Amino acid sequence: MDRLTVRLPPDLARRFDAAAAGHGGRSRLLRRLIEGAAQASLPAAETPSVSPSSGKLTLRLGVDDLAVLEAAAAHAGLSRTQWAVALIRRRLHGRPQLAPSDAVAFIGVQRELRRIGVNVNQIARALNTAVLEGRVLDLELVQLDAFVTEIRGHLSGLQAAFRGNLDYWSDR
């Protein structure tokens, strides 16, 4: 036997229950209404002119699978719905899916790289205007080399973080 599920606002559900009480209860009245609708000649359904911007997906999981899902979602700092959506989006689009804490960390890395970029630009400008060779130019070159090393370190860390994120959402 098929099962239909209907979500109703609490007020409408209370009013329906009151009406159904005189007809043998909720299930019996719903069955009668559905049978009546199925026997009536219904007009052809109109196709919607605009497709919905989102859809709903419902999953039924066993108790064990649901517990594992909730633990994985909690570990990632996400609700189970957010975790499932991130997994599906990762598989469909092949892009990293960031939990809020990861997004904050990546924003911090971007901020640091911008700061370093500004300093590198200042050094490059100084090197372009330097006329005298000597100690000042040597200090600038050493500082520029230190920034290059720092940038490479941050980029390597960022690449490792993205690889870790992609690996997390990929098949294991």
C-alpha contacts under 8 A as a table, 3 or more apart, distances in Angstrom:
res1	aa1	res2	aa2	distance
8	L	12	L	6.25
8	L	13	A	5.88
9	P	12	L	5.43
9	P	13	A	6.27
10	P	13	A	5.10
10	P	14	R	6.22
11	D	14	R	5.21
11	D	15	R	6.30
12	L	15	R	5.10
12	L	16	F	6.06
13	A	16	F	5.08
13	A	17	D	6.08
14	R	17	D	5.10
14	R	18	A	6.24
15	R	18	A	5.10
15	R	19	A	6.32
16	F	19	A	5.04
16	F	20	A	5.92
16	F	26	R	7.63
17	D	20	A	4.90
17	D	21	A	6.03
17	D	25	G	7.12
17	D	26	R	6.12
18	A	21	A	5.34
18	A	22	G	7.64
19	A	22	G	6.22
19	A	23	H	7.44
20	A	23	H	5.06
20	A	24	G	6.45
20	A	25	G	4.80
20	A	26	R	5.24
20	A	28	R	7.96
20	A	29	L	5.85
21	A	24	G	5.83
21	A	25	G	4.88
21	A	26	R	7.23
22	G	25	G	7.12
23	H	28	R	7.00
23	H	29	L	5.93
24	G	27	S	7.92
24	G	28	R	5.76
24	G	29	L	6.81
25	G	28	R	5.65
25	G	29	L	6.27
26	R	29	L	5.43
26	R	30	L	6.10
27	S	30	L	5.13
27	S	31	R	6.05
28	R	31	R	5.14
28	R	32	R	6.30
29	L	32	R	5.11
29	L	33	L	6.17
30	L	33	L	5.08
30	L	34	I	6.09
31	R	34	I	5.15
31	R	35	E	6.07
32	R	35	E	5.13
32	R	36	G	6.12
33	L	36	G	5.14
33	L	37	A	6.18
34	I	37	A	5.05
34	I	38	A	6.04
35	E	38	A	5.06
35	E	39	Q	6.24
36	G	39	Q	5.26
36	G	40	A	6.24
37	A	40	A	5.23
37	A	41	S	7.97
37	A	42	L	7.74
38	A	41	S	7.66
48	P	51	S	6.68
52	P	55	G	6.89
61	L	65	D	5.92
61	L	66	L	5.72
62	G	65	D	5.32
62	G	66	L	6.01
63	V	66	L	5.13
63	V	67	A	6.15
64	D	67	A	5.18
64	D	68	V	6.38
65	D	68	V	5.14
65	D	69	L	6.10
66	L	69	L	4.97
66	L	70	E	6.08
67	A	70	E	5.16
67	A	71	A	6.18
68	V	71	A	5.12
68	V	72	A	6.15
69	L	72	A	5.17
69	L	73	A	6.07
69	L	80	R	6.51
70	E	73	A	5.08
70	E	74	A	5.99
70	E	79	S	7.52
70	E	80	R	5.64
71	A	74	A	5.13
71	A	75	H	6.07
72	A	75	H	5.09
72	A	76	A	6.30
72	A	83	W	8.00
73	A	76	A	5.12
73	A	77	G	6.15
73	A	78	L	4.96
73	A	79	S	5.66
73	A	80	R	5.25
73	A	82	Q	7.82
73	A	83	W	5.44
74	A	77	G	4.90
74	A	78	L	5.67
74	A	79	S	6.65
74	A	80	R	7.70
75	H	78	L	7.61
76	A	83	W	7.81
76	A	99	A	6.59
77	G	99	A	6.52
77	G	100	P	7.48
77	G	101	S	7.57
78	L	81	T	7.88
78	L	82	Q	5.71
78	L	83	W	5.77
78	L	99	A	6.69
79	S	82	Q	5.12
79	S	83	W	6.09
80	R	83	W	5.02
80	R	84	A	6.14
81	T	84	A	5.16
81	T	85	V	6.11
82	Q	85	V	5.12
82	Q	86	A	6.07
83	W	86	A	5.12
83	W	87	L	6.21
84	A	87	L	5.08
84	A	88	I	6.23
85	V	88	I	5.15
85	V	89	R	6.04
86	A	89	R	5.11
86	A	90	R	5.98
86	A	97	Q	5.71
86	A	169	W	7.95
87	L	90	R	5.19
87	L	91	R	6.33
87	L	97	Q	7.80
87	L	169	W	5.74
88	I	91	R	5.21
88	I	92	L	6.07
89	R	92	L	5.01
89	R	93	H	5.69
89	R	94	G	7.44
89	R	95	R	7.68
89	R	97	Q	7.60
90	R	93	H	5.46
90	R	94	G	4.93
90	R	95	R	5.46
90	R	96	P	6.26
90	R	97	Q	6.34
90	R	166	L	7.78
90	R	169	W	6.38
90	R	170	S	7.70
91	R	94	G	5.55
91	R	169	W	7.59
91	R	170	S	7.21
95	R	166	L	7.33
96	P	162	F	6.74
96	P	165	N	5.99
96	P	166	L	5.54
97	Q	165	N	7.10
97	Q	166	L	7.83
97	Q	169	W	7.95
98	L	101	S	7.80
98	L	102	D	5.50
98	L	103	A	5.59
98	L	165	N	7.60
99	A	102	D	5.18
99	A	103	A	6.18
100	P	103	A	5.07
100	P	104	V	6.31
101	S	104	V	5.19
101	S	105	A	6.33
102	D	105	A	5.01
102	D	106	F	6.18
103	A	106	F	5.13
103	A	107	I	6.16
104	V	107	I	5.09
104	V	108	G	6.30
105	A	108	G	5.07
105	A	109	V	6.40
106	F	109	V	5.01
106	F	110	Q	6.20
106	F	158	L	7.76
107	I	110	Q	5.04
107	I	111	R	6.20
108	G	111	R	5.06
108	G	112	E	6.31
109	V	112	E	5.13
109	V	113	L	6.17
109	V	154	H	7.36
109	V	158	L	7.61
110	Q	113	L	5.13
110	Q	114	R	6.18
111	R	114	R	5.17
111	R	115	R	6.27
112	E	115	R	5.01
112	E	116	I	6.21
113	L	116	I	5.06
113	L	117	G	6.02
113	L	151	I	6.85
113	L	154	H	7.50
114	R	117	G	4.91
114	R	118	V	6.26
115	R	118	V	5.26
115	R	119	N	6.51
116	I	119	N	5.08
116	I	120	V	6.17
116	I	147	F	6.83
116	I	151	I	7.25
117	G	120	V	5.03
117	G	121	N	6.16
118	V	121	N	5.12
118	V	122	Q	6.32
119	N	122	Q	5.07
119	N	123	I	6.27
120	V	123	I	5.08
120	V	124	A	6.08
120	V	144	L	6.48
120	V	147	F	6.93
121	N	124	A	5.03
121	N	125	R	6.08
122	Q	125	R	5.09
122	Q	126	A	6.20
123	I	126	A	5.00
123	I	127	L	6.11
123	I	140	E	6.50
123	I	144	L	6.66
124	A	127	L	5.02
124	A	128	N	6.15
125	R	128	N	5.13
125	R	129	T	6.36
126	A	129	T	5.23
126	A	130	A	5.96
126	A	140	E	7.99
127	L	130	A	5.08
127	L	137	L	6.91
127	L	140	E	7.28
130	A	133	E	7.49
130	A	137	L	7.11
132	L	137	L	7.71
133	E	136	V	7.44
133	E	137	L	6.06
134	G	137	L	5.71
134	G	138	D	6.37
135	R	138	D	5.01
135	R	139	L	6.24
136	V	139	L	5.25
136	V	140	E	6.36
137	L	140	E	5.10
137	L	141	L	6.24
138	D	141	L	5.13
138	D	142	V	6.29
139	L	142	V	5.13
139	L	143	Q	6.20
140	E	143	Q	5.09
140	E	144	L	6.04
141	L	144	L	4.98
141	L	145	D	6.12
142	V	145	D	5.11
142	V	146	A	6.28
143	Q	146	A	5.03
143	Q	147	F	6.33
144	L	147	F	5.12
144	L	148	V	6.25
145	D	148	V	5.04
145	D	149	T	6.28
146	A	149	T	5.14
146	A	150	E	6.20
147	F	150	E	4.92
147	F	151	I	6.00
148	V	151	I	5.12
148	V	152	R	6.17
149	T	152	R	5.16
149	T	153	G	6.24
150	E	153	G	5.06
150	E	154	H	6.29
151	I	154	H	5.14
151	I	155	L	6.07
152	R	155	L	5.07
152	R	156	S	5.98
153	G	156	S	5.11
153	G	157	G	6.21
154	H	157	G	5.04
154	H	158	L	6.06
155	L	158	L	4.93
155	L	159	Q	6.04
156	S	159	Q	5.11
156	S	160	A	6.16
157	G	160	A	5.06
157	G	161	A	6.15
158	L	161	A	5.04
158	L	162	F	6.26
159	Q	162	F	5.16
159	Q	163	R	6.10
160	A	163	R	5.03
160	A	164	G	6.03
161	A	164	G	5.03
161	A	165	N	6.14
162	F	165	N	4.99
162	F	166	L	6.09
163	R	166	L	5.10
163	R	167	D	5.96
164	G	167	D	5.03
164	G	168	Y	6.05
165	N	168	Y	5.12
165	N	169	W	6.59
166	L	169	W	5.43
166	L	170	S	6.11
167	D	170	S	5.03
167	D	171	D	7.71
